[in-house]
Amino acid sequence: MEEVLTVKANINENDLKALNSSFDNDYLGTWANLAKENIFFKETFNEILDESDKPHYKWFLGGKTNISYNCLDVHLKDKANKTALIFEDELGEAQTLTYKELHEKVVKFSAYLRDLGIRKGDRICIYMSLCPESIIAIQACLRIGAIHSVVFAGFSAHALRDRINELEAKLLITQNAFIRRNKKVELFKFAREALTENQSVTDLILFDRVTGDTELDEDTNALKKSLDIKIHKPIQDLLADKYADIQNLTTLEPEWLESNETSFILYTSGSTGKPKGIEHGTSGYILWAKLSTNWVFDLKDEDVYWCTADIGWITGHTYVTYGPLANGATQVIYEGAPNFPDKNQFWNLIEKYKVSIFYTAPTAIRAFEQWGLEHIEKHDLSSLRLLGSVGEPIGSETWKWFYENIGKSKCPIVDTWWQTETGGIMISTLPGVQTAKPGIAGPALPGIHAEISEDSLLHISKPWPSMLKGIYKNPERYKKAYWSLIEDSYLPGDLATIDEDSYICIGGRNDDVINISGHRLGTAEIETALAKHVSVLESAVVAIPHKIKGQGLVCFVVSNNNSGDLSNLLTAHIASEIGAHAKPERVIACAALPKTRSGKVMRRLLQDLAQGKDISGDISTLEDKSVLEAIKSRI
Ligand code: PRX
């Protein structure tokens, strides 16, 4: 069905053959050559891979580099006046920044951070919306070797507080508010709450994202006064004012980090109640961010690239903040919802900016499909030449809809499988060589050894440069969660099958991690949040299929609260503990949960009930069968 890109793709059939045979002949040597060709090292590395402390593999040992330098400075000679960022918000306010302008702002901001005492290895929490200033803040941290940890702006004060506390962050960078669907989201209010009883944060930098709102200004000032930490000038002043006069500003020497020093920590959900701080290194990460962006998206100098992910998730890191910039691309960033001010919003932007590469998530595609073709047909989408999907299985029907209605049956689709932990795309077709099969991600990328075990467990059998360094402050959890089932193989937790062409089809998760609108959450995390509520004695959370979100949550709760308002109460509680994206579809009060004789909750049975199915499988271990009947009567 789909044509491959035959016209001068960055990777053509011969390149792919050559790359694969080079990896076959000399795996490490090939990575080393790619690193030398693609990354600027201040000091070259002296060992390609150190396996002595595996699974804490170390890549490009002894090499010194800086990620921000590789994203910005390297373009100053040839691309200084090329547009790096095209930003638009939902009110239509637009702004563009060239590589030179972006570089200047990043240098200014990093000079300020250095001046206020931030040093290599310090942790900085960033709680902001997607806008140029958040990208500048991230890049500025990288430039001075401070470890940034972005917390998605949809996360609650509680979630932010937990992350700040574990990180022992010194500085919080946040903003007064942002506007989404015409509503003010007062981020600073949440941030203020998160800082209650905080021990580590000494400094706060605020971005006055929303201006001209007296009420907001008053609230913000009052909140500022209630804080006993140093509050600096707003970002816009730091970037604009005389601070530019500081010595050596334009030549501010970046901090040269050893390849394995941490660049960022991003929290993601696992199968326990506590999210994991995924720690990424420096050289290997930026190498793969750059290469995979170039190979998979076939990025050309003239392309206008748009990835719709938020900076709060890994896609917004690798394929917004790093990969496109490392390749010197022009990219669109958009702060807002796809259906505001109306359902034309994305198509307006594609038409207006002549977007050629569009990378989004199946949950968004399913929503476009439901909103109807009338929003799409009004627009000229002929600039598009490549489409991408990420975050959850796209399914063959949604794939076909995307291909026919957005790509007009002429744009290849890359269905990219990867995770926070892998740092970059691991499985995808290459658009110049391989034809996509609807709903099937594709082969492993060159250099990536993805395999499927007999029991359908996807695993990666060789270390790769952008792999996580580990879990922050928890080396044992790192080993147990990813490396304990198959010897010397990384286990992502996904199930998959592989066909005769080595195309890998991702099935679903092998653990209790679920995917709501492409957002990863653990059922145990929701249960832990529920357990904090006085009305909850016990709970079990299961996933159900959802037409738009992919999956939704159903919470079975044993409660001492018979007020009839339990559902609203607990839905609000989950939003406040985690974030609005974790809100359940249903809360079902029950007298007891189905358990085995040894007291283990039989989630499998609840899953069947939540999905309206008959109970399948063995129930001989169930202690009390009447519990099931009682729950059934409540569904
Ligand atoms: O289950 C897989 C699913 O999303 C998980 C990773 O989530 P996260 O770390 O939040 O990163 C999302 C963006 C990379 C995976 O373990 N997933 C991701 N991409 C796909 C996918 N499932 C099927 N097909 C994909 N293309």
Residues whose N, C-alpha, C, O or C-beta is under 5 A from the ligand:
A	BS01	PRX	T315 S389 V390 G391 E392 P393 D415 T416 W417 W418 Q419 T420 E421 P492 D494 I506 G518 R520
